[in-house]
Amino acid sequence: MLRVTVGAAFVADLMAVREALSHQLPAGGLEEVLHECIRSTLRSIERRRCGAGKKTTSKAPPLGSRYVPVAIRSEVWTRDDGRCTFVGRTGHRCTSRHQLQLHHIDPFAKGGPPTATNLTPLRCSVHNLHAAEEDYGRDHIDRKIAARRARHRPATAEVLPGLF
């Protein structure tokens, strides 16, 4: 059983989806509608992850490109069972499936290629950050994170004197 409190906008969107799915789901029970939304989202994510609908090429990406071909991403994802492969000192493997990222054995910034043998293993964001700190040092990574945040920070509105 799941209980959740939602706002009016959520309810309005849910009712719109329920109506839109009325031919596909004639009974239109809320559980049925929400489950279809979840299945649809999972299908969409899987298509995006596998590059469905995109023209595939057997050409290697240009030198210096961060692009990892779909076939290689798929191979790594399958090989690593879609979960983080970090193994701690105790021999325990992280089981996270949250925010998985491809990790380069030979770091990309140091010339590591986007190949299946160099892309090992999938890492959750925490363990990928840990690996980056091992590759480059914590100070370097902290500076890069701060610079990225500064670039993506929305500009603050200027308050003009006399308006407030």
Summary of the structure (lengths in Angstrom):
residues: 164
radius of gyration: 22.1
end to end distance: 50.3
largest distance: 63.9
contacts: 334
relative contact order: 0.08
helix: 45%
strand: 8%
